[in-house]
Amino acid sequence: MNTRAAAVFAAAIALAVVPFFVPSALTFQLSQMVGLAIALTGLNIFVGWAGQPTLAQGAMFALGAYATAILCKAGVTWWLALPLAGLAVGAFAMLLALPILRLRHTYLALATFALALAVPQVLKHPALAGWTGGARGLELDRPHAPAWLQLDVSADAWMYWVALAVAVAVSVLVARVLAGRSGLALRAVRDNVFAAGAQGIHVSQVKNLAFCASGTLAALGGGLYALNVQYIGPESFQVFLSLTMLAALVVGGPGSAAGPWVGAALLQFVPSWAEAISTSAPWAIFGFSVLLVVFVAPKGIAGSWRPLQARLSHLRTRGVAVLKATR
């Protein structure tokens, strides 16, 4: 086991034992953070790796939450409803990609922004109220640890472990995919779409698959959100959610493995901490934090960490050389 794998394994173990040492309320917040990290990992594939703009991640998150809730209401067990919702939204994203990914840059961003605006309105339309609950939304039961496991743990701890297990599986799968030819194709499309096409890369196919993967992971995050909070309504998924998700990824570090996790932590906890400082302007403080990071660390917190390490290592090497020269 190399150093990086050992560090990841140690981090996973440390995260797994968190519910034993923190209050139940914090465990609930951490479950929400992990779900957001999954959704931001999907956003990172399309924005950070493929280099394409999108403001539709909140809409995919909402569709995943509703698909999970509808399936659970229909009698499907939650552990089956969650992946089915991800597959359904992924298929929808693939179909949607065929027309909208013909657009580029600003026009693509506007098209996805329109989707983020439309989805909450569609979800609360009276014609779909029999499925979505309309403006009232949907309630669903929260999963508990199965009896055969004989675990005497709270529902908060169980949901946290479920979310963490999904996140670990997603992270491993995404890392393996990005380390192979798919990752090379995504980076080629991001760096220069015309050069990528000249090298024989099917650019439109790469974009479509990236958008599909992004939507699937957003749906998984949304499904976990629905199971965790036990209620979903259209007002929870307004366009502001898509904007804050994109901002969180930019702050965390697009194109880096840790970026979605850093962004999810900021998105989950900074507004809460800011509200403790000022109840009238929590999102203003969050926005100021985003601006500060953009100016200080343009590649995001995680994206700037490796260059900072290299710089510190260089300075340390120079310092040692100077000390040796003065002796």
N, C-alpha and C positions, 0 to 999 in steps of 0.2 A: 504494500500500500504506500503510494507516494505521499509527500507532505500535504499536498492540496486535498487529496481524498481523505486523509486522516483528519484534516481540519474540518472538512464538510461533515464527516461522520461525527466528530465531537460536537459540532454545532447542532446537528440533528438530535443527538442525545440530550444536550442541554435544553433545547427547545421542548423536547418531549416531557421532561420532568417539571416544566414551569408550573402546571396547575397545582402541584403539591406545595408550592411555596408562595403563591400570590393569591389575593382575594378573588372570589368568584366573578366580581364585576370586571376585574382586569383580564381574567381569562376570557370572558365574553368579548371584550375589546380586541384581544389578541386573535380570537377566532375571526373577527371581522377583518383584521389586518391581513391575516393569511389569505382569506378569500380575495381581498383586494390585490394582494401580491400575485395571485394566479391570473387575475384579469389583466394586471399590468404586464405580466410576462407575455401574454398574448399581444398586448399593445406594443411591447418591445420588439416582437418579431416583425410586425408590419412597419413600425415607425423607426425603431433603432437599427434593425438589421436590413430590412428591405428599403428603408429610406423614403417611405411613402407617407403622406399626411392623412390623418383620419380624425374625425370628431364623432365617430359612431360607436366608440367602445361602451359608452354608457347605455346606448340603445341595445347592444348585444347583451350587456349585463342584465338589463331589464327583461329581455326576452328569455334569457336563461332562468331568471328567477320565476317568471310567470309559467314557463314550460314545466319547471320542476313542481311548482305548486299545483298546476292543473293535473299533472300526472298523479301526484299524491292524492288529490281529491278524487281521482278516478279509481283509486284503490291500488295503484302501483306502489310497491315498497320504495322508500326513499333512496336506498342504495342502488336501485335500478333506475329510478326516476332521474337521478343526477346525471349519469352518463348518457341516458337517452335524450335528456334536454340538451346536453352538449352536442350530441350528434345532430339533433334536429336544427339547432341554431347554426351549427357549422354548415349543414346542407343549405340553409337559407342564405348564409353569407356567401357560399360558393355561387349560388344562383344570382345573388345581388351583384357579385363581383363582375359577372359577364358584361353588363352594360356600364356600370359606373367606373370600372377600372380602365375603361377606354379614355377617361378623362385624366388630366395630369395637373399636378401642382395646385394652384388656387381653385380650379374648377372641381378637382377631386375633393378638396377640403370642404368646399361649399356643398357638394352632393352629400357627403357624409354628415355634414352639419344639418342638412335638411332632414336626414333620417333621424338624427337625434331629436329634432323638433317634433317629428311626426309620430314617433313610436308611442310616447305617453298619451297623445291625443287618441290614437287608434285603440290603445289598451282600455281607455275609459269610455269608448263609444258605446251607446246603448245597444247597438246591434250585437256586440260581443259580450254583453254583460253576463250572459248565461255561462260563459267560459271564464272571463276575467274578473267578474264581480263589479265591473263598471267603475264608477268613481269611488265606491266603497272598498274596492280591493278584495283580497283573499286572505283568509286565515288558514294556518296549517299547523299540525302537531309537530312538536320538536322531537327529534330522535333521541332515544336513550340507549345506553349500552345494553346489548342483548343479554338475556338472563343466563344463557349458557356460558358466557364469559365469567360470570360470577364476580363482576367488578362493582365494588361499592363506591361509585364516583358520581359526581353531579352531572346534570345534562350539559352544563357549560364546559366541563372538562372533556366529556365525550365528544361534543361538537368540535372542540379545539383539536383533539386528536384526529378526528375524521378529516378536518380541513388540512391539518399538517400532513397527514398521509397522502392526501390528494396532491398537495403542493410538492412534496418530495418526489412523487411519481412523475408529476408534470416537469419538474426541474431536471430530473435525470433524463427523461425522454427528450426534452428540448435541447439539453446540452449535447446529447449524442447526435441528434439531427444536425445541429449547428456546427458540430465538429467535422461533419462529413461534406459530401459534395453539395448538399442543399445549402449549407452555410456559406460555402464558396459562391454559389449562384446568387444567394441573397446579397452578399457583400458586393458582388460584381454589379448587380442591378442598382444597388444603392450608390455606388461610386460613379458609374457611368453607364447609363442604360443603353446607349448606342454602342459602346465598346463591348458590353455584355452580349448584345445581339450579334455583333460581328464575330464573337467567339463561339457562336453556336448555341447560346443559352436562349431558351424559349422564354422571353421576358414576360409576356402576358400570363403564361402558365405559372411562373414563379410568383408573380404578384397575386394571382388568384388563389394559389395554395397558401400564401402568407396571410391573405385576408381571411380565408377559411379557418386557418389555425388560430388566428387572432380572435375570431368570433367564437370558436369552440371554447377557448380558454376563458373568454369573458363570460360565456354562458355557465361554465362550471363555477366560476367565482360568484355569479349571480344566484345560481342554485344553492350554493352554500350560504349565501346571505339570507335567502328566503327561509331556509331550514333553521337558521340561527335566530332570526328575529321573530319568526312565527307569523309574520304579517307582511304583506306587500300591497302597495297601492301606487297608482300612476304618479302621484305627487313625489314619490321617493326617487323617481328616475327622470327628472327634468334635465334639460340640456346642460345645466350647470354641472351635473355629474360627469359628463364627457369632458368638459373643459378642465375640471379639477383633476381628472385622471391623466389627461395629457400633461398638465402642469406638474403633477407628481412624478411622472416618468422623466420629464425634462430635468427636474431637480435631482431625482435619484441617479440618473445617468443612463440615457438611451444607448443601446448597443453593448451594455455590460450586464453580466449575469446577476450582479448584486443590485443593480439599479432599480428593478421593480420592487424589491424588498425594502430598500431605503425609501423609495417613493411611497409605498404602501404605509410604512410606519409614520411618515410625515403626514400623509393624508388622514390617517386614523387618529393620530394623537395631537398634532399641532393645533387644529381647531379647538379641541377640548382644553388644551392648556391655555390657548389664547382666550377662550371664553372665561377661564378662571381669572385672567388678567383684566379683561374688559368684556362684559356680557353684550355690549352693543356692537362690537366690531371684531368677532373672532376671525371671519374670513378676510377682513382687511389686514390683520396681522399675518395670516397665512399668505396672502398676496405679497406683502412686503418681504416675507421670508423667501418666496419664489424669486422676486427681483434681486434680492441680495445674493442668492446662490448663483443666479444667471450671470451676474457681474463678476463675482469672485471666482466661481468655478464653472466656466461655460460648458464643460463636458459633464456637468452634474457631480454630485458628491462622490458616487462610486466611480464614475468615469475619470475623475481627477485624482483619485487615490493612487493609482499605479504611477502616473507621471510624477506625483509628489514623492512617492517612495524612491523612484529612480533619481530624482533630484537630490534627496537627502543622502542616498547612497553615494552619489557622486561627490557631494560636499564632504562626507565622512572620509572617502578615499583621498580626497585632496588634503584634508586636514591631517590624516596619518602621514601622507607623503611630506607635508611641510614640517611636521614634527621630526620625522626621520632626517630631513635635510638639515635641520638646525642642531642636531646632536653632533 
